[in-house]
Each structure stands twice: as structure tokens, then as C-alpha cells.
Amino acid sequence: MTSPTIITCAVTGNMTTREQHPRLPITPQEIADAAIGAAVAGAAIVHIHVRDPETGRGTMNVEYYREVVERIRDHATDVLINLTTGEGGRFSPSDDEPRVAAPGSTLTHPEKRVAHVVELKPDICSLDLNTMFSGTAVVINTPRNVTIMAKAIYEAGVKPELEVFDTGDIHLGKALIAEGVLREPTLFQIVLGVNYGANPSTQTLAYLTSILPRDCQWAAFGIGRMEYPMLAQSWLLGGHRRVRMEYYVYLKKGVLAEDNAELVTKAAHIIDELGGTVATTSQAREILGLVAS
């Protein structure tokens, strides 16, 4: 009998726009409501980015995070909260002087990137291990900065979810485990299909999972049309699953999902059809070794 599969729902991210989906959550209340709806549909974890309500762009504003977290917790749902720390890692070099940041750069001190985690103490937070080209910028996560962020995360009593986009990211994670920076058992999130990152294919996912640390927990997702094929492949290889309006807003080709809850419902249906079961929040907490709050 297979163990239950954890579904995480990333309800907004920082890339998808209202032009792509008119009901994309933007305000703190909309994001919290989307997270609660996803939990009701079967997500054991909700992954949270926040946005500036005026511009719709991603932000590190602690007060927006506070409002979202408090709204979710006040709803009496026991869903596990996973806050991103991905904001603040992008650098766009100027054309005239590459050492100088161009407009759109967000690269900042690692302590600032985890300030909301330290203050709000969610159950989980992301910790990106990738340094790679993305869009018009370079995402930079140096071993030094990751080490500083990891220390603050653990001191806050939060479990880091290690976001990996290619082979080298996993090797960095394993090196940081060997150095004692990251504590086992670890939780990895494999991202497939970002340009210049890991290819969303059966062969790639099988290889990446083969080099993960022993006894870790892991999940995976594919970008765009590979959303559902990679969901199935992740389950077949023994992993958990993330669905989201973060990167994909369709229920099937040409059909927009009503909301994040509908994406969770479809994921749960696929897992059920494959013969699996969806983890409850309490089961997810036990699987991930989280202490009940």
C-alpha cells in the first residue's frame, strides 16, 4: 500500500497575471480566500506569495504576509502554511555597466528575504538553491546566502522546502547537508520546465529523484502543459505534488480553471485514479515530521 500523497497548492506566485486569468488572487484577502478554498478541496499545504495590490507585482511586504497568514489561521483551518522566500533574489545587469543593477532587479540581503518567516513562523518556507537565468534576470542564490537564510529559518522553528531546478541544485543541497547547514530529513521540491532548467520528462525526473538524499521527502511539478503528466510521473516515482495558479491556470487545453480549488480537485482525482490517496493535513504533518502547533 502506498503512503498518502501530499498536495500543495501555490495560489498565486509572482509571474502569472490577471491578463492570463481574471480571477488570479492579488490582494491579501483574495490570496487567503484562495488558500482556504484549496484546503477545503484537499490541499494539505498552501504555498504563499504576496503581491502589491496596486501593481499586482510580487513583494516582500511583511504586513501583506501577516494579513494573509492571520486570515488563514483565523478561519480555523489546520492547513499547513508554506511562505516563499524567493523574492529578493533577481539581478538584471545594465546594458551600459553590467555591474550595476538594471530596473527590475530585486537582489537584496538574505536576512531581508526571510524577515517575514522569522516574524510569522509558518510551518514551512521555501529555500531556493538555484542560480540560473530566468526571464530577463539572473536568479542568484549563493551558498553563503542560502546558509544565512537556512540558519534564520531553523532558528524560527520552520522547515525549509528546498526548491531545485536542475542537477547542480541537488548537489548543492547535499553539500549543505554534509556541512550541517541543512538538517535531515529534508524536503525537496523539484521544478521542471523552467527555461534553461530541468526538462519536464520522465527520464529527467527519474534521474533527479535518483540523486536525492536517502530518506528525504520530495515533490515535483511541471510548468505549463506538462502540469498533469508530471503529476502522474511524480506519483509513480513516489513523490508528492504541487498544483497552482503560480505557473498554470488551465484545467485542460483551452479551459481556464475556475480557481485554485478546482486545480486541487483535479490533482486529487488523478491521484485517486492512479490508485493513491491524498494526505490529510495531519498525515502531511506526520510525513514531514512537523510538530503540531
C-alpha contacts under 8 A as a table, 3 or more apart, distances in Angstrom:
res1	aa1	res2	aa2	distance
2	T	276	G	6.66
3	S	276	G	7.83
3	S	277	T	7.52
4	P	276	G	6.76
4	P	277	T	5.01
4	P	278	V	5.25
4	P	279	A	4.68
4	P	283	Q	7.61
5	T	235	W	7.53
5	T	239	G	7.19
5	T	240	H	5.14
5	T	241	R	7.15
5	T	271	I	7.88
5	T	276	G	7.15
5	T	277	T	6.13
5	T	278	V	4.89
5	T	279	A	5.19
6	I	43	A	7.32
6	I	44	A	6.29
6	I	45	I	7.69
6	I	240	H	5.09
6	I	241	R	6.15
6	I	278	V	6.09
6	I	279	A	4.98
6	I	280	T	7.61
6	I	284	A	6.10
7	I	42	G	7.26
7	I	43	A	4.89
7	I	44	A	5.84
7	I	45	I	6.59
7	I	240	H	6.45
7	I	241	R	4.99
7	I	242	R	5.64
7	I	243	V	7.26
7	I	264	V	7.41
7	I	267	A	7.80
7	I	268	A	7.81
7	I	278	V	7.06
7	I	279	A	7.27
8	T	43	A	5.45
8	T	44	A	6.14
8	T	45	I	4.53
8	T	46	V	5.47
8	T	47	H	6.73
8	T	241	R	6.20
8	T	242	R	4.50
8	T	243	V	6.28
9	C	35	A	7.52
9	C	38	A	6.59
9	C	43	A	6.15
9	C	45	I	6.39
9	C	46	V	4.86
9	C	47	H	5.89
9	C	242	R	5.62
9	C	243	V	4.98
9	C	244	R	5.18
9	C	260	N	7.28
9	C	264	V	6.96
10	A	13	G	6.56
10	A	46	V	5.85
10	A	47	H	4.40
10	A	48	I	6.15
10	A	49	H	7.94
10	A	242	R	7.06
10	A	243	V	6.35
10	A	244	R	4.52
10	A	245	M	6.51
10	A	246	E	5.64
11	V	25	P	7.19
11	V	31	I	6.80
11	V	34	A	6.37
11	V	35	A	6.40
11	V	46	V	7.26
11	V	47	H	6.72
11	V	48	I	6.65
11	V	49	H	7.86
11	V	244	R	5.38
11	V	245	M	5.32
11	V	246	E	5.87
11	V	260	N	6.13
12	T	16	T	7.13
12	T	24	L	6.66
12	T	25	P	5.96
12	T	26	I	7.36
12	T	31	I	7.16
12	T	48	I	7.23
12	T	49	H	6.40
12	T	50	V	7.74
12	T	244	R	7.12
12	T	245	M	5.34
12	T	246	E	4.52
13	G	16	T	6.85
13	G	48	I	7.20
13	G	49	H	5.26
13	G	50	V	7.57
13	G	58	G	7.65
13	G	245	M	7.19
13	G	246	E	4.10
13	G	247	Y	7.18
14	N	49	H	6.78
14	N	50	V	7.74
14	N	51	R	7.22
14	N	57	R	6.39
14	N	58	G	4.90
14	N	246	E	6.92
15	M	57	R	7.99
15	M	58	G	7.96
15	M	246	E	6.90
15	M	247	Y	7.07
16	T	20	Q	6.62
16	T	21	H	7.92
16	T	24	L	7.84
16	T	245	M	7.21
16	T	246	E	6.17
16	T	247	Y	6.23
16	T	248	Y	7.89
17	T	20	Q	5.32
17	T	21	H	6.59
17	T	24	L	6.99
17	T	56	G	7.59
18	R	21	H	4.86
18	R	22	P	4.76
18	R	23	R	6.79
18	R	24	L	5.69
19	E	22	P	6.24
20	Q	249	V	7.64
21	H	24	L	5.53
21	H	249	V	6.79
21	H	256	L	7.43
23	R	259	D	7.20
24	L	245	M	7.30
24	L	259	D	7.82
25	P	30	E	4.93
25	P	31	I	5.02
25	P	34	A	6.90
26	I	30	E	6.09
26	I	31	I	6.27
26	I	50	V	7.36
26	I	51	R	5.85
26	I	52	D	7.45
26	I	53	P	5.96
26	I	56	G	6.06
27	T	30	E	5.13
27	T	31	I	6.13
27	T	50	V	7.69
27	T	51	R	6.73
27	T	52	D	7.31
27	T	53	P	5.09
28	P	31	I	5.10
28	P	32	A	6.07
28	P	50	V	6.88
28	P	51	R	7.74
28	P	53	P	7.88
28	P	64	Y	5.97
28	P	65	Y	7.48
28	P	67	E	6.20
28	P	68	V	5.18
29	Q	32	A	5.10
29	Q	33	D	6.00
29	Q	67	E	7.62
29	Q	68	V	6.52
29	Q	71	R	7.40
30	E	33	D	5.09
30	E	34	A	6.06
31	I	34	A	5.10
31	I	35	A	6.20
31	I	48	I	7.83
31	I	50	V	7.53
31	I	68	V	6.71
32	A	35	A	5.04
32	A	36	I	6.22
32	A	68	V	5.07
32	A	69	V	7.30
32	A	71	R	6.08
32	A	72	I	5.70
33	D	36	I	5.12
33	D	37	G	6.12
33	D	72	I	7.66
34	A	37	G	5.06
34	A	38	A	6.13
34	A	259	D	7.56
34	A	260	N	6.43
34	A	261	A	7.34
35	A	38	A	5.08
35	A	39	A	6.23
35	A	46	V	5.91
35	A	72	I	7.33
35	A	260	N	7.93
36	I	39	A	5.05
36	I	40	V	6.28
36	I	72	I	6.43
36	I	75	H	7.80
36	I	77	T	7.29
37	G	40	V	5.12
37	G	41	A	6.29
37	G	260	N	7.41
37	G	261	A	5.49
38	A	41	A	5.03
38	A	42	G	6.45
38	A	43	A	5.55
38	A	46	V	7.50
38	A	260	N	5.93
38	A	261	A	4.29
38	A	262	E	7.94
38	A	264	V	6.33
39	A	42	G	5.20
39	A	43	A	4.53
39	A	44	A	6.16
39	A	45	I	7.34
39	A	46	V	7.37
39	A	77	T	7.70
39	A	79	V	6.13
39	A	261	A	7.69
40	V	43	A	7.14
40	V	261	A	7.66
41	A	261	A	5.48
41	A	262	E	7.55
41	A	264	V	6.11
41	A	265	T	5.84
42	G	264	V	6.52
42	G	265	T	7.03
42	G	268	A	7.25
42	G	278	V	7.36
42	G	280	T	7.30
43	A	46	V	6.87
43	A	79	V	7.53
43	A	264	V	6.44
43	A	280	T	7.82
43	A	281	T	7.84
44	A	79	V	5.37
44	A	80	L	6.12
44	A	279	A	6.80
44	A	280	T	5.81
44	A	281	T	4.51
44	A	284	A	6.52
45	I	79	V	5.65
45	I	80	L	4.55
45	I	81	I	5.88
45	I	82	N	6.73
45	I	281	T	7.36
46	V	79	V	7.03
46	V	80	L	6.35
46	V	81	I	5.37
46	V	82	N	5.85
47	H	81	I	6.43
47	H	82	N	4.56
47	H	83	L	5.72
47	H	84	T	6.89
48	I	81	I	7.45
48	I	82	N	6.06
48	I	83	L	4.83
48	I	84	T	5.98
49	H	58	G	7.12
49	H	59	T	8.00
49	H	65	Y	7.93
49	H	83	L	6.58
49	H	84	T	5.77
50	V	58	G	5.96
50	V	59	T	6.08
50	V	60	M	7.31
50	V	61	N	7.80
50	V	64	Y	6.44
50	V	65	Y	6.34
51	R	55	T	7.83
51	R	56	G	5.44
51	R	57	R	5.17
51	R	58	G	4.31
51	R	59	T	5.26
51	R	64	Y	7.76
52	D	55	T	5.52
52	D	56	G	5.14
52	D	57	R	5.51
52	D	58	G	6.30
52	D	59	T	6.05
53	P	56	G	5.39
53	P	57	R	7.88
58	G	87	E	7.25
59	T	87	E	6.83
60	M	87	E	6.40
60	M	88	G	7.63
60	M	113	R	7.22
60	M	116	H	7.79
61	N	64	Y	5.61
61	N	65	Y	6.75
62	V	65	Y	5.07
62	V	66	R	6.07
62	V	115	A	7.50
62	V	116	H	5.26
63	E	66	R	4.85
63	E	67	E	6.20
64	Y	67	E	5.22
64	Y	68	V	6.35
65	Y	68	V	5.19
65	Y	69	V	6.09
65	Y	116	H	7.02
66	R	69	V	5.23
66	R	70	E	5.99
66	R	116	H	7.94
66	R	120	L	6.84
67	E	70	E	5.23
67	E	71	R	6.05
68	V	71	R	5.25
68	V	72	I	6.29
69	V	72	I	5.23
69	V	73	R	6.13
69	V	81	I	7.70
69	V	120	L	7.82
70	E	73	R	5.07
70	E	74	D	5.79
71	R	74	D	5.11
71	R	75	H	6.29
72	I	75	H	5.34
72	I	76	A	7.37
72	I	77	T	6.83
73	R	76	A	5.66
73	R	77	T	6.33
73	R	78	D	7.54
74	D	77	T	7.72
78	D	281	T	6.77
79	V	281	T	5.90
80	L	122	P	7.80
80	L	123	D	5.94
80	L	124	I	7.47
80	L	281	T	6.87
80	L	285	R	7.86
81	I	122	P	5.50
81	I	123	D	5.46
81	I	124	I	6.20
81	I	125	C	7.94
82	N	122	P	6.22
82	N	123	D	6.19
82	N	124	I	4.42
82	N	125	C	4.71
82	N	126	S	6.97
83	L	117	V	7.09
83	L	122	P	6.78
83	L	124	I	6.59
83	L	125	C	4.58
83	L	126	S	6.42
84	T	87	E	7.40
84	T	125	C	5.57
84	T	126	S	4.96
84	T	127	L	7.57
85	T	88	G	7.85
85	T	113	R	5.58
85	T	114	V	5.94
85	T	125	C	6.79
85	T	126	S	5.68
85	T	127	L	6.21
85	T	128	D	7.59
86	G	89	G	6.40
86	G	113	R	7.42
86	G	126	S	7.18
86	G	127	L	7.15
86	G	128	D	6.46
87	E	90	R	7.64
87	E	106	T	7.32
87	E	113	R	6.59
88	G	106	T	4.69
88	G	107	L	4.66
88	G	108	T	5.29
88	G	109	H	7.80
88	G	113	R	6.02
89	G	106	T	6.06
89	G	107	L	4.52
89	G	108	T	6.64
89	G	139	V	5.45
89	G	140	I	5.44
89	G	141	N	6.70
90	R	105	S	5.47
90	R	106	T	5.11
90	R	107	L	4.97
90	R	137	A	5.95
90	R	138	V	5.61
90	R	139	V	4.53
90	R	140	I	6.23
91	F	101	A	6.41
91	F	102	A	7.70
91	F	104	G	7.70
91	F	105	S	4.56
91	F	106	T	6.25
91	F	107	L	5.57
91	F	137	A	5.32
91	F	138	V	5.20
91	F	139	V	6.40
91	F	140	I	7.23
92	S	101	A	5.62
92	S	102	A	5.25
92	S	103	P	7.29
92	S	104	G	6.79
92	S	105	S	5.24
92	S	136	T	6.56
92	S	137	A	4.44
92	S	138	V	6.26
93	P	97	E	7.24
93	P	98	P	4.48
93	P	99	R	6.27
93	P	100	V	5.98
93	P	101	A	5.01
93	P	102	A	5.36
93	P	137	A	7.55
94	S	97	E	5.27
94	S	98	P	4.78
94	S	99	R	7.17
94	S	100	V	5.69
94	S	101	A	5.63
94	S	102	A	4.53
95	D	98	P	5.94
95	D	102	A	7.90
97	E	100	V	5.60
98	P	101	A	7.21
101	A	105	S	6.01
102	A	105	S	6.03
105	S	137	A	7.39
107	L	140	I	7.79
108	T	112	K	6.98
108	T	113	R	7.36
109	H	112	K	5.51
109	H	113	R	6.81
109	H	145	N	7.95
110	P	113	R	5.11
110	P	114	V	6.79
110	P	145	N	5.56
110	P	146	V	7.56
110	P	148	I	6.57
110	P	149	M	5.86
111	E	114	V	5.53
111	E	115	A	6.15
111	E	148	I	7.15
111	E	149	M	6.40
111	E	152	A	7.72
112	K	115	A	5.06
113	R	116	H	7.61
113	R	149	M	7.71
114	V	117	V	5.16
114	V	118	V	6.29
114	V	149	M	6.41
114	V	152	A	7.29
114	V	153	I	7.24
115	A	118	V	5.22
115	A	119	E	6.26
116	H	119	E	5.12
116	H	120	L	5.82
116	H	121	K	7.85
117	V	120	L	5.31
117	V	121	K	5.23
117	V	122	P	6.49
117	V	125	C	7.22
117	V	153	I	6.93
117	V	156	A	7.40
117	V	158	V	7.88
118	V	121	K	5.64
118	V	152	A	6.81
118	V	153	I	6.65
118	V	156	A	5.33
121	K	156	A	6.06
121	K	157	G	6.97
121	K	158	V	6.33
122	P	125	C	6.97
122	P	158	V	6.35
123	D	157	G	7.97
123	D	158	V	5.46
123	D	159	K	6.43
123	D	290	L	7.50
124	I	158	V	5.35
124	I	159	K	4.66
124	I	160	P	5.70
124	I	161	E	6.65
125	C	153	I	7.90
125	C	158	V	6.88
125	C	159	K	6.41
125	C	160	P	5.10
125	C	161	E	5.86
126	S	160	P	5.55
126	S	161	E	4.57
126	S	162	L	6.06
126	S	163	E	6.51
127	L	146	V	7.41
127	L	149	M	7.79
127	L	150	A	7.53
127	L	160	P	5.84
127	L	161	E	5.75
127	L	162	L	4.97
127	L	163	E	5.91
128	D	141	N	6.86
128	D	146	V	7.72
128	D	162	L	5.87
128	D	163	E	4.61
128	D	164	V	6.62
129	L	141	N	6.03
129	L	142	T	7.98
129	L	146	V	7.16
129	L	162	L	6.64
129	L	163	E	5.93
129	L	164	V	5.77
129	L	165	F	7.97
129	L	169	D	5.37
129	L	170	I	7.81
129	L	172	L	7.09
129	L	173	G	7.04
130	N	139	V	7.15
130	N	140	I	7.00
130	N	141	N	5.94
130	N	163	E	7.45
130	N	164	V	6.08
130	N	165	F	6.21
130	N	166	D	7.66
130	N	169	D	5.53
131	T	138	V	7.11
131	T	139	V	5.20
131	T	140	I	4.60
131	T	141	N	5.38
131	T	142	T	7.32
132	M	138	V	5.62
132	M	139	V	5.33
132	M	140	I	6.87
132	M	196	Y	7.63
132	M	197	G	7.75
133	F	136	T	7.45
133	F	137	A	5.96
133	F	138	V	4.35
133	F	139	V	6.13
133	F	196	Y	7.14
134	S	137	A	5.38
134	S	138	V	5.69
134	S	139	V	6.46
134	S	194	V	7.90
134	S	195	N	7.08
135	G	138	V	7.94
141	N	145	N	6.28
141	N	146	V	6.27
142	T	145	N	5.23
142	T	146	V	6.15
143	P	146	V	5.09
143	P	147	T	6.02
143	P	172	L	7.79
144	R	147	T	5.13
144	R	148	I	6.36
145	N	148	I	5.10
145	N	149	M	6.18
146	V	149	M	5.11
146	V	150	A	5.94
147	T	150	A	5.11
147	T	151	K	6.21
147	T	176	L	7.95
147	T	181	V	6.17
148	I	151	K	5.34
148	I	152	A	6.53
149	M	152	A	5.25
149	M	153	I	6.14
150	A	153	I	5.01
150	A	154	Y	6.15
150	A	160	P	7.36
150	A	181	V	6.89
150	A	182	L	6.95
151	K	154	Y	5.39
151	K	155	E	6.17
151	K	181	V	7.24
152	A	155	E	5.13
152	A	156	A	6.26
153	I	156	A	5.22
153	I	157	G	6.65
153	I	158	V	5.51
153	I	159	K	7.11
153	I	160	P	6.92
154	Y	157	G	5.07
154	Y	158	V	5.50
154	Y	159	K	6.70
154	Y	160	P	7.76
155	E	158	V	7.53
159	K	290	L	7.80
160	P	186	T	7.83
160	P	187	L	7.06
161	E	186	T	7.57
161	E	187	L	5.14
161	E	188	F	5.63
161	E	189	Q	6.51
162	L	173	G	7.66
162	L	186	T	7.79
162	L	187	L	6.09
162	L	188	F	4.58
162	L	189	Q	5.80
163	E	188	F	6.07
163	E	189	Q	4.80
163	E	190	I	6.20
163	E	191	V	7.11
164	V	167	T	7.85
164	V	169	D	5.28
164	V	170	I	6.29
164	V	188	F	7.10
164	V	189	Q	6.12
164	V	190	I	5.14
164	V	191	V	6.09
165	F	169	D	6.52
165	F	190	I	6.13
165	F	191	V	5.01
165	F	192	L	6.51
165	F	194	V	7.59
165	F	197	G	5.53
165	F	198	A	5.84
166	D	169	D	5.64
166	D	170	I	7.13
166	D	191	V	7.89
166	D	197	G	5.46
166	D	198	A	4.85
166	D	208	L	7.82
167	T	170	I	5.50
167	T	171	H	6.63
167	T	198	A	7.56
167	T	208	L	6.53
168	G	171	H	4.97
168	G	172	L	6.17
169	D	172	L	5.05
169	D	173	G	6.24
170	I	173	G	4.94
170	I	174	K	6.23
170	I	208	L	7.97
170	I	211	I	7.51
170	I	212	L	6.68
171	H	174	K	5.09
171	H	175	A	6.16
172	L	175	A	5.06
172	L	176	L	6.21
173	G	176	L	5.16
173	G	177	I	6.23
173	G	182	L	7.57
174	K	177	I	4.97
174	K	178	A	6.24
174	K	212	L	7.92
174	K	213	P	6.79
175	A	178	A	5.05
175	A	179	E	6.27
176	L	179	E	4.95
176	L	180	G	6.20
176	L	181	V	5.13
176	L	182	L	5.64
177	I	180	G	5.09
177	I	181	V	5.77
177	I	182	L	4.60
177	I	183	R	6.16
177	I	184	E	7.24
178	A	181	V	7.66
178	A	182	L	7.98
179	E	182	L	7.69
180	G	183	R	6.46
182	L	186	T	7.61
183	R	186	T	6.45
184	E	216	C	7.40
185	P	215	D	6.68
185	P	216	C	5.35
185	P	217	Q	7.47
186	T	216	C	5.00
186	T	217	Q	6.30
187	L	216	C	5.89
187	L	217	Q	4.79
187	L	218	W	5.42
187	L	288	L	7.60
188	F	216	C	7.42
188	F	217	Q	6.37
188	F	218	W	4.53
188	F	219	A	6.37
189	Q	218	W	5.66
189	Q	219	A	4.87
189	Q	220	A	5.50
190	I	218	W	7.37
190	I	219	A	6.11
190	I	220	A	4.43
190	I	221	F	6.56
191	V	194	V	7.33
191	V	198	A	7.32
191	V	220	A	5.91
191	V	221	F	5.57
191	V	222	G	6.37
191	V	223	I	7.79
192	L	197	G	7.02
192	L	198	A	5.20
192	L	199	N	5.73
192	L	200	P	4.77
192	L	205	L	7.99
192	L	220	A	7.41
192	L	221	F	6.09
192	L	222	G	4.71
192	L	223	I	6.25
193	G	197	G	6.50
193	G	198	A	5.97
193	G	199	N	5.19
193	G	200	P	4.96
193	G	222	G	5.73
193	G	223	I	5.05
193	G	224	G	7.80
193	G	226	M	7.81
194	V	197	G	5.29
194	V	198	A	6.98
194	V	199	N	7.76
194	V	223	I	6.68
198	A	204	T	6.97
199	N	204	T	6.24
200	P	204	T	6.71
200	P	205	L	7.17
200	P	222	G	5.88
200	P	223	I	7.67
200	P	226	M	6.66
200	P	230	M	7.07
201	S	204	T	5.27
201	S	205	L	6.24
201	S	230	M	7.45
202	T	205	L	5.36
202	T	206	A	6.05
202	T	230	M	7.68
202	T	233	Q	6.57
203	Q	206	A	5.18
203	Q	207	Y	6.21
204	T	207	Y	5.18
204	T	208	L	6.16
205	L	208	L	5.12
205	L	209	T	6.10
205	L	233	Q	7.87
205	L	234	S	7.78
206	A	209	T	5.36
206	A	210	S	6.20
206	A	237	L	7.29
207	Y	210	S	5.02
207	Y	211	I	6.75
208	L	211	I	5.55
208	L	212	L	6.70
209	T	212	L	5.28
212	L	216	C	7.30
213	P	216	C	5.85
217	Q	239	G	7.35
217	Q	240	H	7.99
217	Q	288	L	7.20
218	W	239	G	5.48
218	W	240	H	6.12
219	A	234	S	7.02
219	A	239	G	4.94
219	A	240	H	4.13
219	A	241	R	5.09
219	A	242	R	6.93
220	A	230	M	7.39
220	A	231	L	7.38
220	A	234	S	6.07
220	A	239	G	6.93
220	A	240	H	6.65
220	A	241	R	5.65
220	A	242	R	6.55
221	F	227	E	6.26
221	F	230	M	5.89
221	F	231	L	6.29
221	F	234	S	7.64
221	F	241	R	6.48
221	F	242	R	5.85
221	F	243	V	7.24
222	G	225	R	7.74
222	G	226	M	4.99
222	G	227	E	4.53
222	G	228	Y	7.54
222	G	229	P	7.80
222	G	230	M	5.45
222	G	231	L	7.50
223	I	226	M	5.70
223	I	227	E	5.61
223	I	247	Y	6.30
223	I	248	Y	6.83
224	G	227	E	5.73
224	G	247	Y	6.81
224	G	248	Y	5.50
225	R	228	Y	7.26
225	R	253	K	7.83
226	M	229	P	5.32
226	M	230	M	5.86
227	E	230	M	5.63
227	E	231	L	6.29
227	E	243	V	7.77
227	E	248	Y	7.44
228	Y	231	L	4.80
228	Y	232	A	6.43
228	Y	267	A	7.82
229	P	232	A	5.33
229	P	233	Q	6.31
230	M	233	Q	4.82
230	M	234	S	5.81
231	L	234	S	5.19
231	L	235	W	6.39
231	L	241	R	6.35
231	L	267	A	7.50
232	A	235	W	5.22
232	A	236	L	6.22
232	A	270	I	7.28
232	A	271	I	7.38
232	A	274	L	7.83
233	Q	236	L	5.03
233	Q	237	L	6.22
234	S	237	L	5.28
234	S	238	G	6.31
234	S	239	G	4.99
234	S	240	H	6.61
234	S	241	R	6.94
235	W	238	G	5.08
235	W	239	G	5.24
235	W	240	H	6.50
235	W	241	R	7.60
235	W	271	I	7.24
236	L	239	G	7.49
243	V	263	L	6.50
243	V	264	V	6.51
243	V	267	A	7.30
244	R	247	Y	6.36
244	R	248	Y	6.26
244	R	249	V	7.32
244	R	260	N	6.32
244	R	263	L	6.93
245	M	248	Y	5.05
245	M	249	V	4.97
245	M	259	D	7.97
245	M	260	N	6.31
246	E	249	V	7.86
249	V	256	L	5.88
249	V	257	A	5.92
250	Y	253	K	6.64
250	Y	254	G	6.93
250	Y	255	V	5.56
250	Y	256	L	4.26
250	Y	257	A	5.01
251	L	255	V	5.67
251	L	256	L	5.64
251	L	257	A	4.72
251	L	262	E	7.74
251	L	263	L	6.58
251	L	266	K	7.73
252	K	255	V	5.35
252	K	256	L	7.32
257	A	260	N	7.29
257	A	262	E	6.21
257	A	263	L	6.61
258	E	261	A	7.90
258	E	262	E	6.18
259	D	262	E	5.53
259	D	263	L	6.92
260	N	263	L	5.11
260	N	264	V	6.41
261	A	264	V	5.05
261	A	265	T	6.18
262	E	265	T	4.95
262	E	266	K	6.25
263	L	266	K	5.19
263	L	267	A	6.27
264	V	267	A	5.06
264	V	268	A	6.13
265	T	268	A	5.14
265	T	269	H	6.19
266	K	269	H	4.99
266	K	270	I	6.28
267	A	270	I	5.18
267	A	271	I	6.27
268	A	271	I	5.14
268	A	272	D	6.10
268	A	277	T	7.91
268	A	278	V	6.37
269	H	272	D	5.03
269	H	273	E	6.09
270	I	273	E	5.07
270	I	274	L	6.22
271	I	274	L	5.16
271	I	275	G	6.48
271	I	276	G	5.16
271	I	277	T	6.49
271	I	278	V	7.15
272	D	275	G	5.13
272	D	276	G	5.04
272	D	277	T	5.86
272	D	278	V	7.63
273	E	276	G	7.30
279	A	282	S	7.88
279	A	283	Q	5.57
279	A	284	A	5.84
280	T	283	Q	5.10
280	T	284	A	6.10
281	T	284	A	4.98
281	T	285	R	6.09
282	S	285	R	5.03
282	S	286	E	6.32
283	Q	286	E	5.09
283	Q	287	I	6.10
284	A	287	I	5.01
284	A	288	L	6.09
285	R	288	L	5.33
285	R	289	G	5.98
285	R	290	L	5.02
285	R	291	V	7.27
285	R	292	A	7.43
286	E	289	G	5.04
286	E	290	L	6.27
287	I	290	L	7.91
